[in-house]
Each structure stands twice: as structure tokens, then as C-alpha cells.
Amino acid sequence: MTPTPAASPAGAPTPVPAEGDRLDACYPVLAALSAPARAHLTHNARWLHVPAGTLLFDDHQACEGFPFIVEGSVRVSKCAPNGRELPLYRVGAGETCIISSSCLLGHEDYNARGVTEADTLLMLLPKPVFDALMGEPAFRDFVFHLFAERIADLMQLIEEVAFRKLDQRLAALLLGKGRLLHTTHQQLADELGSVREIVSRLLKGFADQGLVRLAREQVEILDPAGLRRLSAEGSVRA
């Protein structure tokens, strides 16, 4: 995970104390590293302040490091040539990017896209340092444990896409965002890996059934129980 050259912020080789403290708080595993390994990490890490909306990595781009997110979040998506994208997962503070891990371990280029959703502070661990730290049992266990968690999340996503109708997935998505959603139909479509026209048509159907009330860039949940039934059972319509 590395910012594209046009959007690369300046990085410092070592963190200021406040950033180092926040790093330790987000990633307790670092306290289990041996003293030489921790010194190696601290000396070689790059700290990056990345604005919201920055393209951190894209398809076919070389992976140059392993990210530790201290603040903000990164949305990782798979993009099609026609511009549609399917969100795979988000990386927040204390989490890691499985695609970055797999690219580093397999010596492969990225096969997805990562974009910051908010102003993000991260520490980028260069590939040679990542390779060296994999010899530390605590760090290796940390990487593979998060691998397992992310794989489980991705399997759930595959199940959602393959076996649940879009109206069910949209109902579940609305229920997970509170009573009043400030969002656009396009944003909801992006979340679902669909297109705006289909999502707009489904939302209008929800509104006709009294499940939601629609306004400009706003969706108000009127019948949460009805949405839950729809999420579980699907539409009764063909």
C-alpha cells in the first residue's frame, strides 16, 4: 500500500513521540517485538498524512510496503473496466490490509484499488522490513491471524453477492446505518457493487411499501421491522 506519485505526501523516517504512542495503542503486537526488531521498524518506517480521497494503490501497481493505519480509513475495492466497483472491505485504525499482505508475501502487484475515505495517518513499513519482521513469531502470528479474519469477511461477501438478491442486500445495508441516512443513491450503489438506476428503482419500491421516506441525499427508515423481514426473506414480488 503506497500513495500514487501524484498524491504522495511527504513522509518522515521516524515518528514523533505522539504518533509512536498512538501506533502502539492501535497495534499492541508491536510491544511483543524484540528490541532489535522494534528499533529496525522505528528507524525505517515512513509516516504519511494522506488526505481523504487519495488513491493509495491501484490494479497492477507494485506493492512497496505494509500499512499500519493509526487514524482514518481506507476503502479497498475491486474495479471493472466499465467503472463499476465492488467494495471488498475497509481498513481502519488497528487493522491491516490483506491485499497488501498477500502482495508482499507472494511478490505480486496489487489486484484491487485502495482509496482513503477520510484524512488518514498511517505508517508504511517498507517491504524489506516487513520481510525481516516475518521472522518474529509475534508479528507473523499477527499477520496470519488477520489474514484468517479477512478471508472470513470476504467469504461472507461472496455469499452475499452470490446468494442474496439485491433488494435483500440493500435492506440490510440501510438497517446498518441508523434511522436517518445522509447518503446518495450512487453511494449506496457503490457500497453494493451495483448501479445507481437499479438502486433508485429499489428505493422507490421501498418507499411505495412504506418502508422508507426519500428526500434529496437522504433516506429515512420508517419501518425497520419490514426492512428486516425483506432482508431475511427477499421481496415477495417476482
N, C-alpha and C positions, 0 to 999 in steps of 0.2 A: 504494500500500500504506500504509494508515494505521489505527491501532487504533480500534476502535469506542469511542464516547464513554464507555461504562460501564467500559471496561477500559483507558482511555488512561493510560499512565504519564506522569509529568512529564518534559518534555524541556528540555534546555538549549540555548541558541542556538549555543554554541561548545563543542567538546570539550575535555576536559582533555588534557594532552600525551600521557599514556599511551594514551588512546583514539585520538588522532590518529595516533600511531605505528602502532598496530595496523591502523588504516584503511589507511594507506599500504602496510603489509605485505600486506594482503589484496587491495588494488586498486592495483597498480603503475601503472596508467594515469593515476592522479591526478598522478603526478610529471611527466607529459608536458603537463599543462595550463599555459597561460600564467600568469604571476604574477597579473594582474588576475582571471582566471577562478578560480584557486585561492583567492584572497582572498574573492571573491564567494561561493564554495562554503562556505568555513570560517565566514564571518560569518552565513550564512543557514540552514545545516543544523541539523536538530533531532536530538539524540541521545536514544534511547529504550531503556530497560531493560524488557523485556517478559517476564513470567512464562510458563512453559510452559502450554500450553492456552489461550492468549489468542486470541480471534478478531480477526485483524488486518484482514480485509476480507471482504466477502460479496457475493453477487449483487446487482446494481442499486445498489451503493454507489459514490459518486463517488470517483475516484482523486485523491488530493491530493499525491502525491509519489513519488519514485523511491527504493527502498531499497538500501542497502549493508549487507549482513549481515557483521558483524565476529565474532560468536560465536553459536552455536546454529544452529537450522534452522527453516524454515517449510515446512509441507506444503500444497501447492496442489491442490485437488480440484474436480471438477465434481459438483454435488449435484442429485439428482432430487427432485421433490415428495414422493415416498414415503419419503424419508430415506436412500435408498441413495446412495453416492458412489463416484466413480471417481478414484483418485489420479492426477494428471497428472504432477507432478514435485515435487522438493524443492529448496529454495533454501538452500544452506549458505554458510559464510564464503567470500568472494571471488566469489560467484556473483550473478546478478541474476534478477529475476522478469520473464519475458517478457510475462505478462499485464499487469503494471504498466506496462511499456514501451509495449505496444500501446494501452493505455487512454490514456496520456498523449499519445502521438503521434496517435491517432485521435480524441481528445476524447470518449471513450466511458466509460460506467460499467463497473465490474467485471462479469465474467460467470462468475466462479468464487469459491471460498472459500479463504482462507489462514489457517492456524492454526499457532501456534508449537508445535514438538514438544519443545522444551527451553527453558530460560531463554535469552533471546536479546537480544543487544546489536546494535542497528542504528542507522545514520544515515539519516534521511529527508531527501531532497533535495526541497524544495518545487517544485511544477510550474513556476513562473516561472524558477527557477534551472536546472531541467532543460532547459527550452526554450532558455535562453541558452547552456548548455553544449553543446547540439547543434550550435552554430556552431563548436565546437572540433573540428578534424579527428580528434585522438586519441580524444576522448570519443565522437564519432559512430561511428568505426570500432569502438570497443569495444562499443557498444550493438548495432550491426548484426551484429557477429561472434557475440555471444552469442545474438542472435535466430536466426541460422542453426543454432547448436548445439542450441538448444531445439526448433526446428522438426524437426530430425532425430530428437531424442528422442521427440517427440510422434508423428511418423510411425511410429516403431518401436512405440510403444504402440498405435496404431491397428491396425497389422499383428498385434500380439499378440492384441488383443481380437477382431478380425475373422476371423483365420485359424487360431488355435490353440485347441484345446479347453481347458476349464478345468482338467482334470487335468494337462495338459502345463504350463500356466502355474503351477499350484500346485507341481508338482515342481520347476520352475525356481526358484520363489521360495524353497522350502525349501533348495535347494542353495546359494543365495546368502547364507545366514545362519549358516553354521557347523554343527558336528556336533550341538550341543545348543542348541535354540531355547527360550527362555523367552518364550512368547507364548500368546495365547488364540486359539481358533478364530475369534472375532469380529474380532480384529486382523488375522488372515490374510485373512478375508473382505473387510475394509475395504481391504487392500492390493490385492486382486484386483478390487474393484468388484463383489463377489458378496454372497451372504447366508450367514449362519453355518450354517444347516442343510445347505446343499449342500456347503460346505467340510468340515463334520464328517463327512458321508457319504463324501466322497472320502478323507479322512484315515483313516477306519475301513477303507476298502478298501486303502489303502496298508499299514496295519498288518496286515491279513489276508494280504497278499502278502509280509510280512516286510521291507518297505522302511523302516518306521519303528516306533518304540515310543511310545505315547501315555501321558501322565500329566497330572495337573492343571496347566494352564497351561505345558505342556512337551511338546516333540516332539523325540525323539532319532532321528537319522539312523542307520539300521542298514546300509543298502545304497546308498551313494552312486552306484555304477555302475548299479544298477537304476533309480534316480531319473533319472539322466542319459539312460538309454535311453527311459524313459517321457516325459521332457521332449522328446526328439527325435522320437519315433515316435508317441506317444499310446498310450492303453490299447488292448489287443487285444480288449477287451470292447465290445459294442455300446453 
